[in-house]
Amino acid sequence: MTGIPLNVSIRLQLNLFMKTVSGITETGKIADVVMPMIWFEESGYIDGPILSTFHTNLVVLPAVMEFMQYGFIALGVASIIIASLMHHKFKVKELQKLHNPSVF
C-alpha cells in the first residue's frame, strides 16, 4: 500500500551436500546426505514516531490533496462564472448609460 516495508524478516539456511567421491578414500563410507551448515534469521519493524510520519506523508496527505484538487477546480469555475456575470452586468449598465443618459 505505501511501498515502505513496515515489518520485515529474512531467513537464510546454507546446506552442504555430501556424497561419496570415487578416488577419495575418506568419502568411501559417506552416504549421500544434505547437512545444514548455517542458519540465519533476522526481523524488524517500524513503529513509534517514524511510523506516524510515514502514515501522514504517504497516506493522509495524498488523500487530502486528492480532495483539495476538486475543491480548487470548483473554486476556479465559480470564480470564472462570477467574473463573467459581473462583466456582463457592467456591460449592460454601460450600454444602458449610452442609450439613455438621462436616467443615470
N, C-alpha and C positions, 0 to 999 in steps of 0.2 A: 504494500500500500504506500509506504513512504519511500522505499528504496534504501533505507538505512536499517541494517540488522540491529534489532533491539535485544535479541537473545541468540547467542552463537555457541557452538560447540564443535570440537574436532576430535576425531579418534583415529589413531594410526596403529597398525599392527604389522610388524615385519616378521616374515616367516623364512625358515631355511629348509629347503628340500634336500633331504639326504638319501642317497641310494648307493648301491654297490657300483664301484667303478672297476672295470677289468684292468688288470695290470698294477693296481694298488692293493697290496695285501691287507692294509689296515681297514679297508672298507669291505672286505670279503664277507663279514658276518652281519653287516648292517642291513636291516630290512628297509624298504622304501617307506619313508615317513616324512611328514611335514612338521617341523618343530617351531613353535613360536619363540622368537628371539627377543623382541622389544614390543612393549605395549605402551602407548602414549595417549592420554586423554586430557583435554583442557576445555573449559567452558567459561562463559562470561555473559554479562548482561548490562544494559544501560538502565540506570534509574536515577532518581533524585532530580536536581535542578536541570541537568542537561537533557533529561527525557522531556520535561515540560517545555524546555526551549525548543527542542526538535518538534514536539507536538504543535506548539504555537506557530512556528515558522513554516512547517510543512503541511499542516492540516487546517488550522484555523484561518491563517491569513489568506491562503488561496481561496477558501470558501467565501470569506468576507469580500475579497476582491472580485470574485465572480458576481456576487450580488451588486456590488458597487458599480460595476461597469454598466449594468442595466439601469441603475439609478441615474448615472451620468448621461446615458443616452436619452432617458426620459426628460431629464432636466434640460438638455440641449434642444430637444424637439419642442418642449414647452417654451423655451426662450425664443426660438425661431418663430413660433406661432404668435406669441405676444408681440414680438418686434414687428411682424408682418401686420398684425391688427392695428397696432399703434401707427405704423406708417400709413396704412390705408385710411385711418381716421383723420390724420393730419392732412393728407392729400385731399380728402373730401372737404374738410373745413377750409382749406386753402382755395379749392375750386369754388366753393360757395361764396367766399370773400370776393373772388374775382368777378363772379356773375352778379352778385347782389351786395355791393359795398355799403349800402345804407343800413342794412340790418345789424352789422357788427359795429 
